[in-house]
């Protein structure tokens, strides 16, 4: 009797369920067919959620309970799922797990009897099929229970197939979105420049999309603006924040702002809309390929690394906090000169690369590798380094940028940075005198040059800085053939070069002879404002025949850094 009743129902149910892979339409068909097959007043399907609760996803009957949520394990539905057995309740009010009393009071629908079968798959239960109140005021019996169990099996398979199809569609949708996000990210990266362009960059995402970015573009005055960033976090949120930050950096950078103002403006913009707990580590600056001057501000970015052609190196740690944490933050300016040197910028994914024993290579490992590769051309250098990193365990995005300094043909003898205070001048004179002894200068010229540089540095403190302060002065001495080049750089407000001239020696007044001494001693000199802020005094002294130390007697072998 049961078999004769169920065979046409199973055939009809299977045909209807096979007609669609859409979960919602499948559920709607299931409840209608089940209600008719079981001659019940209502039918509903509850599906398990990730948190263990059960939600009514479809129903038919006088009351719409779609969206009704039952806590995990509660009610007759929870009991059926937990036990894996079909539950038959002939008197709902006498069952301690009956949870429909509040629905009855709100809708007036009275539940007399309940039949609930779990929807079982090979991977475990996915929900339950429930019918209420057999028509004609009859009660569900054991034959009805067996019938619902039989009907629940193909229903579970169909629903599970529909859920898998829905999950596959969702995966495909996410894959398309990731692909779109990746294309959008790649479109923001600048096009590769060929030839002798001084900037080289590379980005290798650890996953489909990257939280790293880089940018560079030409400014009207001939400088190159550059930026690198690393967004904290993973996934689409980090990817879209990366797009926003990269766009803001280019927008603000096109105005030619100094790096501190550049990052401050981007920080204030990001702080208004950045999701809680997220931030961006970034560095932005400008580079003058003609002089090798580079100025930047760093917002929590890994140390910048300068590798000189002679193998010496210098690290520049960040002096500002990450972007997006708080409005009104400041980002100090940093600078260096790339004469016969290269400046490297890289995200923390580079230093987080791990060897076979799980140890990170850190900045020192990158520093050593770049020193070993310094004889290669810039692009080949980066590619060789990335090839090395790929043999290790990469855990994060890798982004590199290099700024190649000009080849001056000069040998740097001294690079000395000191505070703009008169008490620091004695140390400067001492270091300069030591270097000049090995440069081939006569004693007379050495004394005159020390005096000239002392006067120049004193003028910087007295006039440019308007008195002693905590800012710095940088003295560089280079030799090119028989020429000595002296350079003083400061961070003071720009000075008008036209107002710096030798004084009339006919005037009877003390002081003010520094420019006269420089003008008389040097073969040429030039005072100009630095693009990154401050002033630059460049002086050339040609040594007389026989004074250049052609045998290298007492010559310094490398750069002296303080």
C-alpha positions, 0 to 999 in steps of 0.5 A, spaced: 500 500 500 505 504 501 509 503 495 503 504 491 502 510 494 509 513 494 512 511 487 508 516 483 510 521 488 517 519 488 517 520 480 513 526 480 518 529 486 524 527 482 522 530 476 520 537 479 527 537 483 531 535 477 528 541 473 532 547 477 539 548 480 536 554 483 536 553 491 530 558 492 526 555 486 527 548 488 525 549 495 519 552 493 517 546 489 519 541 495 514 544 500 508 544 495 509 537 493 510 535 500 504 538 503 500 535 497 503 528 498 502 528 505 495 531 505 498 536 510 495 543 512 503 546 512 510 544 509 516 547 511 524 546 510 529 548 515 536 549 513 542 549 518 546 555 518 554 556 519 552 558 526 548 551 528 541 555 528 536 553 523 532 557 519 526 556 515 527 557 508 521 555 504 514 554 507 506 553 504 500 554 508 496 559 511 502 562 515 508 564 512 514 563 517 520 564 512 526 567 516 523 564 522 530 562 526 530 556 531 537 556 536 541 549 534 538 543 537 531 547 540 524 545 538 522 538 534 526 540 528 532 541 532 531 534 535 530 531 529 536 533 526 540 531 532 537 524 532 537 523 525 530 520 526 524 522 523 519 525 529 512 524 529 508 528 535 501 526 535 499 531 540 504 538 539 501 541 546 504 535 550 511 535 547 516 539 551 520 541 545 514 544 541 516 551 540 510 554 536 506 557 541 508 564 540 506 563 533 499 560 534 498 567 539 500 571 533 497 568 527 491 564 530 494 557 527 493 551 531 498 546 531 495 539 533 500 534 530 507 534 527 511 530 523 519 532 522 524 528 518 531 530 518 535 531 511 541 527 511 547 527 506 553 524 506 557 530 509 551 530 515 545 533 516 543 539 512 536 541 515 529 538 516 523 537 512 516 538 517 509 538 516 503 540 520 496 538 521 494 532 517 487 534 513 481 532 515 482 533 523 486 526 522 493 524 526 499 522 522 501 515 523 507 510 522 505 510 515 505 517 514 512 517 518 515 512 513 512 516 507 516 522 509 522 519 511 522 516 503 520 523 501 526 526 505 531 522 501 531 525 494 529 532 497 536 532 501 540 530 495 536 535 491 537 541 496 544 539 497 546 539 489 542 546 489 547 548 495 553 546 491 551 549 485 549 555 489 556 555 492 560 554 485 556 560 482 558 564 488 565 562 488 565 564 480 562 570 482 568 572 487 573 569 482 570 574 477 570 580 482 577 578 484 579 578 477 576 585 476 580 588 482 586 585 480 585 588 473 583 595 476 590 594 481 594 593 475 591 599 471 593 603 477 601 601 476 605 606 472 607 603 465 614 601 465 619 606 462 625 603 458 632 606 457 636 610 462 630 612 466 632 612 473 626 608 477 625 601 476 619 597 480 616 590 481 610 587 484 609 580 486 602 579 489 602 573 494 595 572 492 590 573 487 590 581 489 595 585 492 595 590 498 601 593 495 602 598 490 607 603 487 607 609 483 612 614 479 611 620 475 614 626 472 614 633 475 614 639 470 621 641 473 624 635 471 624 631 478 620 624 478 615 623 484 614 616 487 610 613 492 610 606 495 604 603 500 602 597 503 595 596 506 594 592 513 590 586 512 588 581 506 582 580 501 577 585 498 577 590 503 585 591 503 585 591 495 579 596 495 583 601 500 589 600 496 586 603 490 583 608 494 590 610 497 594 609 491 589 614 487 590 619 493 597 619 493 597 620 485 592 626 486 596 629 491 603 628 488 601 631 482 600 638 485 608 638 487 607 638 494 613 637 499 613 630 502 611 632 509 605 636 506 604 630 501 603 625 506 599 629 511 594 631 506 593 623 504 593 621 511 587 626 513 583 624 507 584 616 509 582 618 516 575 620 514 573 613 511 578 608 512 575 602 516 576 601 523 583 597 525 586 598 518 592 603 516 597 604 510 604 604 511 607 608 505 613 612 503 612 618 498 618 623 495 621 626 489 628 625 486 632 629 481 636 625 476 640 631 474 643 632 481 641 625 485 638 629 490 632 625 493 627 627 499 621 623 502 617 622 508 616 615 510 609 613 514 611 607 518 614 604 512 620 599 512 627 602 512 629 605 505 636 602 503 642 606 500 647 602 497 653 605 494 657 603 488 663 601 493 659 596 497 657 601 503 650 602 505 646 606 509 639 605 512 633 610 513 628 608 518 621 611 518 620 617 522 612 618 521 606 613 523 602 609 518 597 613 514 589 613 516 590 612 524 589 619 526 588 626 522 593 631 523 599 627 524 606 630 521 611 626 517 618 629 517 622 630 511 628 625 510 633 626 504 640 623 501 644 624 495 645 618 490 652 620 487 654 613 485 649 610 489 642 606 489 636 607 493 631 601 495 624 601 497 621 595 499 615 593 502 615 588 509 613 582 505 620 582 502 623 582 509 618 577 511 621 572 506 623 565 510 628 560 509 628 553 510 628 554 518 623 559 518 627 565 519 626 571 516 631 574 512 630 581 515 633 588 512 640 586 513 639 580 509 636 584 503 642 589 504 647 583 503 644 581 497 643 588 494 651 589 495 653 582 492 648 584 486 650 592 485 655 590 479 649 588 475 644 593 471 638 596 475 633 592 472 637 585 472 639 587 479 631 587 481 630 581 477 636 577 480 634 579 487 626 576 486 629 570 483 633 569 490 627 570 494 622 566 490 627 560 492 625 561 499 618 561 503 614 568 501 608 569 505 606 576 503 606 581 497 613 583 494 614 590 492 620 593 490 623 600 487 630 602 486 632 609 484 638 609 480 643 615 482 647 619 477 654 616 475 658 622 477 665 620 476 667 623 482 670 619 489 667 621 495 672 623 500 667 625 506 660 625 508 659 629 515 652 631 518 652 635 524 648 640 528 647 647 526 651 650 532 657 653 533 660 648 538 659 643 532 664 647 527 670 644 531 669 637 529 667 639 522 674 643 521 677 637 524 674 632 519 675 636 513 682 637 515 684 630 515 680 629 509 684 634 505 691 632 508 690 625 503 687 629 497 694 632 495 692 639 497 698 644 499 698 646 507 696 653 505 690 651 501 688 646 506 688 652 511 684 656 506 679 651 504 678 649 512 677 657 513 672 658 507 668 652 509 668 654 516 665 661 514 660 658 509 657 653 515 657 659 520 653 663 515 648 658 514 647 658 522 647 665 523 643 667 516 640 661 513 637 658 520 637 665 524 641 662 529 643 656 533 638 650 532 637 643 532 637 642 524 643 639 521 648 641 515 651 636 511 658 637 508 660 633 502 667 633 499 668 629 492 674 629 488 674 628 480 681 628 477 684 634 479 678 638 482 675 638 489 668 639 490 665 641 496 658 641 498 654 644 504 646 642 504 641 645 509 634 645 511 633 652 512 628 656 508 630 658 501 635 663 500 635 668 494 642 667 491 642 674 488 642 677 495 649 673 496 654 677 493 661 679 495 661 685 499 665 691 497 672 691 501 672 699 501 667 698 506 670 699 513 666 694 517 667 688 521 665 681 519 661 679 512 668 677 509 665 669 508 663 670 501 669 674 499 673 668 502 669 663 498 669 668 491 677 669 492 679 661 493 674 657 489 674 656 482 667 657 481 661 656 486 654 656 486 648 657 491 641 654 489 635 652 493 634 645 494 627 642 490 626 638 497 627 644 501 633 648 504 639 650 500 645 647 497 652 651 496 657 647 491 664 649 490 669 647 486 677 648 487 682 646 482 689 644 485 695 646 482 699 642 478 703 637 482 698 638 488 694 632 486 696 626 489 697 622 483 701 616 487 695 616 492 699 618 498 695 618 504 689 617 500 682 615 503 680 609 500 672 610 501 667 614 504 667 617 511 660 617 514 658 620 520 
